[in-house]
Structure formats: structure tokens, C-alpha cells
């Protein structure tokens, strides 16, 4: 176990520094306990810090937000005013707008919270052009190993692809991958012994329901929300039929949709939309939902390492591994030279692609396999999509991430790569 007092470097730090140099307000959002407060205090600890978890501070802010902020901003110099847990306030947006409109200095406010308080239409209109929002996720594997951000997508989006241009992947066994999935990415919890870690993760989910949900939207049936979270852990990476899910839970479809929106805003789950070319009459356009942290999903399902034994439950690993890969991809997006968006694709003939990276001029089609070997047949959906399907007008790279240890080319810009390539030393 590593030294708990050591703070792991976060890839987002450089983005945060740059953001404060080009924006008057930087809004750092992400799940509770992923390290937002630690990151900003470690970097800007000498500045003024307010936490709205302090009921007295919150009460004062709600009573006279503008007055309190003006006083706190007086002697900051070039440091930002740091406000933690900003989602608890209803008065911040307008008060901050007044201040930054009078003083156009960059880097005046650094805000953190578990949900984005500036995502409402009113706040967006009032703060347009004044706020930069960054997302801090649970730790990536590269961060835990103190490696640079992976540049795998920049490689995949090149015109001419050579395996020789990739770094050497870390030798990683199936058991090692399972340990990473079970550990999750929450800094204070991931290195605890399994039993204690999973108890902490389940308590974390309870605290999100008790503390954070009300900041987004008061709900009448928290027990139903807790059941939905359990169901989402069991259905991670699934293309979701919301009507069927509502029926299973015994609640109305509109309630399930509302609860899913809350879970997305609080970064408990991520919604992955369906890729379309505009001609997909046979496409299934339901969104996929991925649990944001594999460790929490495993804790909610009481999974242990032996759960994934081939002789125990051969299907248990598939959905979790796909979500694990998706989450690693989401976290590396800000650090690629090319901007891109993530989707999934599926049609009524049973063909599907786990993740599509859309960079306008080129697509990267990604599938995830729990096997340690890959055959040419495993690329059949990607190759159909590229040659005969809706991707035939685009340049396409196909990648299968798998649990083997060799990087292999299968022709037609299709490659099998060890999953550990996601945290190789770029």
C-alpha cells in the first residue's frame, strides 16, 4: 500500500493552471471525493478558501452573496478566490457576474462542486464567456502509476498508422486487470483492503443520495433512487430500455428519466449517445449508460476477484471491462491534440461497436474483449461498419482492446492492442 499522505499528480492540473490564465472564472466539477479540494488547496493553498459545507458560510452567502464576495476578493492579489461545494448555493451566479463584469482580471474565481451550478439556462446566459468548466474524474490508471496522459487517440487518428510508433505496453495479467477494476479510482478508498473499500464505496453512494441529490433536485422517493443505482451498476455498458427498467423498478418512466438525469449530473453514471450518419434507419438509437467508477459498481454488486473466475461467472467481466475502458477514454480526451466526441453504435441486425471516437475527418471504432487472444473474425462488426455500413464514407481506424500482451495489425487499419496501452509511458 502506498503512503496515504502522498498526493498523486493529476493530469488536470495543467488544464487548471491554463484555465485561470484565460478565464475570469474556472469551475472545477466532478464526483464528491475524487480530489477536487485536495487539488486546488495543494496548488493554491495560500489564497482565500471558502467551503459551503460550512453552514455559517453558506448562510452568510445566501443572505448577502455580493457583499461577502466583495470583502473576500479585496486582498487576493493575483490569487483566485476558491469556493468549495458551490452547488449548495442558489445565489452565486449573479453575485459573481457582477464582480467579474466590474473587474475583468483572469483567474478571479476557482469554484469546485459535485455538480455544475452554471448549467441552467439562466446561469449560462448570465455567465456566457466568463466561465470555463473543467471536469475532474476519478483517478486514471496512468495517474496512479504517475505516467503522462495517454495519447492513444492521437495515434489512432493519424492518416498513416504504425504499431512501431506506439510505446511498449506494461505486461499486465488478467488478474492485474481485475484488481484495477475492483479498486476503482477514488483516492482515499482505492487502496483499502477489499472489504473495507467496498463498505466505504457503498457508504459513499448513500452519502450522495443523502447530501448531493437534494442540491440538484429534491426527490420524494430516495429508496427508489437507491434501487435505480443498484440496477445501473448491474447494467453498466448496456443499451438502456428505460420503459423496461421502469417496469422492473415499479416506478413511472418519467421518474426514471428524471433520476437518470440526476445521476449523470452528479457523475454517478455517464450517458453515451448513439452515433448516426443520418441514414441509420435500422439503427437502435437508445443511449448506453456507463457507471463512472468500476470500483463502486463492483462494491454495489458485492463482486470479488473470484467472481470473475471462468468457472464462476464468465459473463460478469464483460460489461465492467467495457465501462472501465470507456472511462479511461473519457478521462484522456482533454489531453489529445485532436478534439473528438464519444458515441456507441448498434443496429437491429445485431451489429454493434462499443465506442466510436468521432473527430470529424476520421472515426476510431473501438471494441473491448475479455479474451487474451484476438482473431480476424473479432473485427467483423468494425469492418462491416467501415466497408458496407454507415461509416463507409469516412476514414476509419479499428481497435480491439484485449487482455493479451501483444500489439497486432489485422490489416485495413485494424489493430488489436493490449488494454495496458491506455497507461503506457507516452
C-alpha positions as CSV (number, residue, x, y, z in Angstrom):
1,X,0.0,0.0,0.0
2,X,1.3,3.4,-0.9
3,X,1.8,6.3,1.6
4,X,-1.6,7.8,2.2
5,X,-0.1,11.2,2.8
6,X,1.4,11.3,-0.8
7,X,-0.8,13.2,-3.2
8,X,-0.8,11.6,-6.7
9,X,-0.3,14.1,-9.5
10,X,-3.4,14.8,-11.5
11,X,-3.3,15.3,-15.3
12,X,-5.9,18.1,-14.9
13,X,-3.5,20.3,-13.1
14,X,-2.0,21.9,-16.2
15,X,-5.5,22.4,-17.7
16,X,-6.5,24.1,-14.4
17,X,-3.5,26.4,-14.4
18,X,-4.1,27.4,-18.1
19,X,-7.7,27.9,-17.4
20,X,-7.0,30.5,-14.7
21,X,-4.9,32.4,-17.2
22,X,-7.6,32.7,-19.9
23,X,-10.9,32.8,-17.9
24,X,-12.2,35.0,-15.2
25,X,-14.0,32.0,-13.6
26,X,-12.8,28.4,-13.6
27,X,-15.5,25.9,-12.5
28,X,-14.0,22.5,-11.5
29,X,-16.7,19.9,-11.2
30,X,-16.7,16.2,-10.6
31,X,-17.9,13.5,-8.2
32,X,-17.5,14.0,-4.5
33,X,-14.2,12.7,-3.0
34,X,-12.3,12.5,-6.3
35,X,-9.8,15.0,-5.1
36,X,-11.1,18.4,-6.3
37,X,-10.5,20.2,-2.9
38,X,-7.1,18.5,-2.5
39,X,-6.0,19.6,-5.9
40,X,-6.9,23.2,-5.5
41,X,-5.7,23.5,-2.0
42,X,-2.4,21.9,-2.8
43,X,-1.9,24.3,-5.7
44,X,-3.5,27.5,-4.3
45,X,-3.4,26.9,-0.6
46,X,-2.2,30.4,0.2
47,X,-5.3,32.1,-1.3
48,X,-8.7,32.7,0.3
49,X,-10.7,29.5,0.7
50,X,-14.4,29.2,1.4
51,X,-16.3,26.0,1.8
52,X,-20.1,25.9,1.6
53,X,-20.1,22.7,3.6
54,X,-19.7,25.2,6.5
55,X,-23.4,26.1,7.3
56,X,-22.4,29.5,8.7
57,X,-20.6,30.5,5.5
58,X,-23.4,29.1,3.4
59,X,-26.0,31.1,5.4
60,X,-23.9,34.3,5.1
61,X,-23.5,33.8,1.3
62,X,-27.3,33.2,0.8
63,X,-28.0,36.3,2.8
64,X,-25.7,38.7,1.1
65,X,-23.6,36.9,-1.6
66,X,-22.4,40.1,-3.3
67,X,-21.3,41.7,-0.1
68,X,-19.4,38.7,1.2
69,X,-17.6,38.1,-2.1
70,X,-16.5,41.7,-2.4
71,X,-14.9,41.6,1.0
72,X,-13.2,38.3,0.3
73,X,-11.8,39.5,-3.1
74,X,-10.2,42.7,-1.7
75,X,-6.8,41.3,-0.8
76,X,-6.3,38.4,-3.2
77,X,-3.7,40.0,-5.4
78,X,-3.3,37.6,-8.3
79,X,-4.7,34.6,-6.5
80,X,-8.2,33.2,-7.1
81,X,-11.0,33.2,-4.5
82,X,-11.6,29.4,-4.0
83,X,-15.2,28.4,-3.2
84,X,-15.8,24.7,-2.5
85,X,-19.1,22.8,-2.8
86,X,-20.6,25.6,-4.8
87,X,-23.7,23.5,-5.8
88,X,-25.1,24.2,-2.3
89,X,-25.7,27.9,-3.1
90,X,-28.5,29.4,-5.2
91,X,-27.0,32.9,-5.1
92,X,-23.5,32.6,-6.5
93,X,-24.0,33.1,-10.3
94,X,-25.5,36.6,-10.2
95,X,-23.1,37.8,-7.5
96,X,-20.0,36.5,-9.3
97,X,-21.3,38.0,-12.6
98,X,-21.4,41.5,-11.0
99,X,-17.9,41.2,-9.7
100,X,-16.2,39.9,-12.9
101,X,-18.1,42.4,-15.0
102,X,-16.5,45.2,-13.0
103,X,-13.1,43.6,-12.8
104,X,-12.0,41.7,-16.0
105,X,-8.9,40.1,-14.5
106,X,-8.4,36.5,-15.4
107,X,-8.4,33.9,-12.6
108,X,-10.6,35.7,-10.1
109,X,-12.7,32.7,-9.0
110,X,-11.9,29.0,-8.7
111,X,-15.0,27.0,-7.9
112,X,-15.4,23.4,-7.1
113,X,-18.5,21.3,-6.8
114,X,-20.1,17.9,-7.4
115,X,-22.5,19.2,-10.0
116,X,-22.3,22.1,-12.4
117,X,-24.4,25.0,-10.9
118,X,-23.8,27.0,-14.1
119,X,-25.5,24.5,-16.4
120,X,-29.0,26.0,-16.1
121,X,-30.3,28.2,-18.9
122,X,-30.3,31.3,-16.6
123,X,-26.8,30.8,-15.4
124,X,-25.5,30.0,-18.9
125,X,-27.0,33.2,-20.2
126,X,-25.7,35.4,-17.4
127,X,-22.1,34.0,-17.4
128,X,-21.6,33.3,-21.1
129,X,-17.9,33.9,-22.0
130,X,-16.9,34.4,-18.4
131,X,-16.6,30.8,-17.0
132,X,-14.6,27.8,-18.1
133,X,-15.8,24.4,-16.7
134,X,-13.4,21.5,-16.3
135,X,-14.2,18.0,-15.2
136,X,-12.2,16.1,-12.6
137,X,-12.9,12.3,-12.7
138,X,-11.7,9.5,-10.5
139,X,-8.1,8.6,-11.0
140,X,-7.0,7.1,-14.2
141,X,-4.6,4.1,-14.1
142,X,-1.9,6.4,-15.7
143,X,-2.3,8.8,-12.8
144,X,-2.0,6.0,-10.2
145,X,1.2,4.9,-11.9
146,X,2.4,8.5,-12.3
147,X,2.6,8.3,-16.1
148,X,1.8,11.0,-18.6
149,X,-1.7,11.3,-20.1
150,X,-2.1,8.6,-22.7
151,X,-2.0,9.8,-26.3
152,X,-3.6,6.7,-27.8
153,X,-6.3,8.5,-29.6
154,X,-3.9,10.9,-31.3
155,X,-2.1,7.9,-32.6
156,X,-5.3,6.3,-33.8
157,X,-6.4,9.5,-35.6
158,X,-3.3,9.7,-37.8
159,X,-3.5,9.1,-41.5
160,X,-0.7,6.5,-41.6
161,X,-0.6,4.2,-38.6
162,X,2.3,2.1,-37.5
163,X,2.4,-0.1,-34.4
164,X,6.1,0.8,-34.1
165,X,5.0,4.4,-33.2
166,X,3.3,3.1,-30.0
167,X,5.1,2.8,-26.7
168,X,5.7,-0.6,-25.2
169,X,2.7,-1.6,-23.1
170,X,3.1,-2.7,-19.5
171,X,2.9,-6.5,-19.0
172,X,-0.4,-7.0,-17.3
173,X,-2.1,-10.2,-16.4
174,X,-5.9,-10.9,-16.3
175,X,-5.7,-10.9,-12.5
176,X,-4.0,-7.5,-12.6
177,X,-6.8,-6.0,-14.8
178,X,-9.4,-7.4,-12.4
179,X,-7.6,-5.8,-9.4
180,X,-7.7,-2.5,-11.2
181,X,-11.4,-2.8,-11.9
182,X,-12.1,-3.8,-8.3
183,X,-10.0,-0.9,-6.9
184,X,-11.7,1.9,-8.8
185,X,-10.3,5.4,-8.9
186,X,-11.3,7.2,-5.6
187,X,-8.0,8.3,-4.0
188,X,-8.9,7.7,-0.4
189,X,-10.6,4.3,-1.0
190,X,-8.9,2.5,-3.8
191,X,-6.0,1.1,-1.8
192,X,-8.0,-0.1,1.2
193,X,-8.4,-3.8,1.8
194,X,-11.3,-5.2,-0.3
195,X,-13.9,-5.5,2.5
196,X,-13.2,-2.0,3.9
197,X,-13.0,-0.5,0.5
198,X,-16.4,-1.9,-0.7
199,X,-18.0,-0.8,2.6
200,X,-16.7,2.8,2.0
201,X,-17.9,2.8,-1.6
202,X,-21.4,1.7,-0.6
203,X,-21.4,4.4,2.2
204,X,-20.3,6.9,-0.5
205,X,-23.4,6.1,-2.6
206,X,-25.6,6.6,0.4
207,X,-24.0,10.0,1.1
208,X,-24.5,11.1,-2.5
209,X,-28.2,10.3,-2.1
210,X,-28.5,12.0,1.3
211,X,-26.4,15.1,0.6
212,X,-25.9,15.8,-3.1
213,X,-29.1,14.8,-4.7
214,X,-31.1,17.5,-2.9
215,X,-28.7,20.1,-4.2
216,X,-29.7,19.1,-7.8
217,X,-33.4,18.4,-7.3
218,X,-35.4,17.3,-4.2
219,X,-36.9,13.8,-4.7
220,X,-39.8,12.2,-3.0
221,X,-38.6,8.6,-3.1
222,X,-34.9,8.2,-2.2
223,X,-35.3,4.4,-1.8
224,X,-36.4,4.2,-5.5
225,X,-33.3,6.2,-6.5
226,X,-31.1,3.8,-4.5
227,X,-32.7,0.8,-6.3
228,X,-32.0,2.5,-9.6
229,X,-28.4,3.0,-8.8
230,X,-28.1,-0.7,-8.0
231,X,-29.7,-1.5,-11.3
232,X,-27.4,0.8,-13.2
233,X,-24.4,-1.0,-11.6
234,X,-25.8,-4.3,-12.8
235,X,-26.5,-2.8,-16.3
236,X,-23.3,-0.8,-16.8
237,X,-22.4,-0.5,-20.5
238,X,-25.9,-1.7,-21.5
239,X,-28.0,0.0,-24.1
240,X,-30.8,1.0,-21.8
241,X,-34.5,0.3,-22.4
242,X,-35.9,2.9,-20.0
243,X,-39.5,1.6,-20.2
244,X,-38.4,-1.9,-19.2
245,X,-36.2,-0.6,-16.4
246,X,-39.2,1.5,-15.1
247,X,-41.3,-1.6,-15.1
248,X,-38.7,-3.6,-13.3
249,X,-38.5,-0.9,-10.6
250,X,-42.2,-0.3,-10.4
251,X,-41.9,3.4,-10.9
252,X,-43.0,5.7,-13.8
253,X,-40.8,6.1,-16.8
254,X,-40.7,9.9,-16.4
255,X,-39.4,9.4,-12.8
256,X,-36.6,7.0,-14.1
257,X,-35.6,9.6,-16.7
258,X,-35.5,12.3,-14.1
259,X,-33.4,10.2,-11.7
260,X,-31.0,9.2,-14.6
261,X,-30.5,12.9,-15.3
262,X,-29.6,13.5,-11.6
263,X,-27.1,10.6,-11.7
264,X,-25.5,12.0,-14.8
265,X,-25.2,15.5,-13.3
266,X,-23.7,14.0,-10.1
267,X,-21.3,11.9,-12.2
268,X,-22.5,8.6,-10.8
269,X,-23.2,7.4,-14.4
270,X,-22.3,8.7,-17.8
271,X,-24.7,8.7,-20.8
272,X,-23.1,7.6,-24.1
273,X,-25.2,8.7,-27.1
274,X,-25.7,6.8,-30.3
275,X,-23.6,7.7,-33.4
276,X,-25.6,8.3,-36.5
277,X,-24.7,9.2,-40.1
278,X,-28.2,10.4,-40.8
279,X,-29.0,7.2,-42.8
280,X,-29.4,4.8,-40.0
281,X,-32.9,3.6,-40.4
282,X,-32.0,0.2,-38.9
283,X,-30.0,1.7,-36.0
284,X,-31.1,1.3,-32.4
285,X,-30.7,4.8,-31.0
286,X,-31.0,4.2,-27.3
287,X,-28.2,5.6,-25.2
288,X,-25.8,3.5,-23.3
289,X,-25.1,4.2,-19.7
290,X,-21.7,3.5,-18.0
291,X,-21.1,3.5,-14.3
292,X,-18.4,6.2,-13.8
293,X,-16.3,4.1,-11.4
294,X,-15.8,0.3,-11.7
295,X,-14.9,0.0,-8.0
296,X,-18.2,1.4,-6.9
297,X,-20.1,-0.8,-9.4
298,X,-18.2,-3.9,-8.0
299,X,-18.9,-2.9,-4.4
300,X,-22.7,-2.5,-5.1
301,X,-22.7,-5.9,-6.7
302,X,-20.5,-7.5,-4.0
303,X,-18.0,-8.7,-6.6
304,X,-14.7,-10.1,-5.6
305,X,-11.7,-11.3,-7.6
306,X,-13.1,-14.9,-7.6
307,X,-16.4,-13.6,-9.1
308,X,-14.6,-13.3,-12.4
309,X,-13.2,-16.9,-12.5
310,X,-14.0,-18.5,-15.8
311,X,-15.7,-21.3,-13.9
312,X,-17.7,-19.0,-11.7
313,X,-19.4,-16.3,-13.8
314,X,-17.8,-16.0,-17.3
315,X,-20.1,-13.0,-18.3
316,X,-19.5,-10.9,-15.2
317,X,-16.4,-9.2,-16.5
318,X,-17.6,-8.1,-19.9
319,X,-19.8,-5.1,-19.1
320,X,-17.5,-3.9,-16.3
321,X,-14.4,-4.1,-18.6
322,X,-16.2,-2.1,-21.3
323,X,-17.1,0.6,-18.8
324,X,-13.6,0.6,-17.5
325,X,-12.2,1.2,-21.0
326,X,-14.8,3.9,-21.7
327,X,-14.0,5.7,-18.5
328,X,-10.3,5.7,-19.3
329,X,-11.1,7.1,-22.8
330,X,-13.3,9.9,-21.4
331,X,-10.5,10.9,-19.0
332,X,-7.9,11.1,-21.7
333,X,-9.9,13.2,-24.2
334,X,-8.8,16.6,-22.9
335,X,-5.2,15.7,-23.4
336,X,-5.3,14.7,-27.1
337,X,-4.2,17.2,-29.7
338,X,-7.4,16.4,-31.8
339,X,-10.8,17.2,-30.3
340,X,-13.3,14.4,-30.6
341,X,-16.5,13.1,-29.1
342,X,-17.5,9.6,-28.0
343,X,-20.5,7.6,-29.1
344,X,-21.6,4.0,-29.4
345,X,-23.4,2.3,-32.3
346,X,-25.8,-0.6,-32.7
347,X,-28.2,-1.7,-35.4
348,X,-31.2,-4.1,-35.5
349,X,-29.2,-6.8,-37.2
350,X,-27.2,-7.3,-34.0
351,X,-24.0,-5.5,-35.1
352,X,-22.6,-3.1,-32.6
353,X,-19.5,-1.1,-31.8
354,X,-18.7,-0.3,-28.1
355,X,-17.2,3.1,-28.6
356,X,-16.9,5.4,-31.6
357,X,-14.5,8.3,-31.4
358,X,-15.6,11.0,-33.9
359,X,-13.0,13.5,-34.9
360,X,-14.9,14.8,-37.9
361,X,-12.5,13.7,-40.6
362,X,-11.8,10.3,-39.1
363,X,-13.6,7.8,-36.8
364,X,-12.0,5.4,-34.4
365,X,-14.1,2.3,-33.8
366,X,-13.3,0.6,-30.5
367,X,-14.4,-2.8,-29.1
368,X,-13.4,-4.4,-25.9
369,X,-12.7,-8.1,-25.4
370,X,-12.2,-10.1,-22.2
371,X,-10.1,-12.7,-24.0
372,X,-6.3,-12.8,-24.1
373,X,-6.4,-13.6,-27.9
374,X,-7.9,-11.8,-30.9
375,X,-8.9,-13.3,-34.2
376,X,-9.7,-11.6,-37.6
377,X,-13.3,-12.6,-37.1
378,X,-13.5,-10.4,-34.0
379,X,-13.3,-7.3,-36.3
380,X,-16.4,-8.3,-38.3
381,X,-18.6,-5.6,-36.9
382,X,-16.0,-2.9,-37.4
383,X,-15.2,-4.0,-40.9
384,X,-18.8,-4.2,-41.9
385,X,-19.4,-0.7,-40.5
386,X,-16.4,0.6,-42.4
387,X,-16.9,-1.1,-45.7
388,X,-20.7,-1.6,-46.1
389,X,-22.3,0.2,-43.2
390,X,-22.9,3.9,-42.2
391,X,-19.1,4.5,-41.8
392,X,-18.2,3.7,-45.4
393,X,-17.8,7.4,-46.3
394,X,-15.4,8.1,-43.5
395,X,-11.7,7.2,-42.9
396,X,-11.8,4.6,-40.0
397,X,-9.3,3.1,-37.6
398,X,-10.5,-0.1,-35.8
399,X,-9.1,-1.0,-32.4
400,X,-9.9,-4.0,-30.2
401,X,-8.6,-3.6,-26.7
402,X,-8.0,-7.1,-25.2
403,X,-6.3,-8.8,-22.2
404,X,-3.3,-10.1,-24.2
405,X,0.2,-8.7,-24.3
406,X,0.9,-8.1,-28.0
407,X,0.1,-5.2,-30.3
408,X,-1.1,-6.7,-33.6
409,X,-2.1,-5.5,-37.0
410,X,-5.0,-7.2,-38.8
411,X,-4.9,-5.1,-42.0
412,X,-7.3,-2.4,-43.2
413,X,-6.2,-0.1,-40.3
414,X,-7.5,-2.6,-37.7
415,X,-5.4,-3.3,-34.7
416,X,-5.5,-5.4,-31.5
417,X,-3.9,-3.6,-28.6
418,X,-3.3,-4.7,-25.0
419,X,-5.6,-2.7,-22.7
420,X,-2.5,-1.6,-20.8
421,X,-1.7,0.6,-23.8
422,X,-4.1,3.0,-22.1
423,X,-1.4,3.7,-19.5
424,X,1.8,3.1,-21.4
425,X,4.6,5.6,-21.0
426,X,3.8,8.1,-23.7
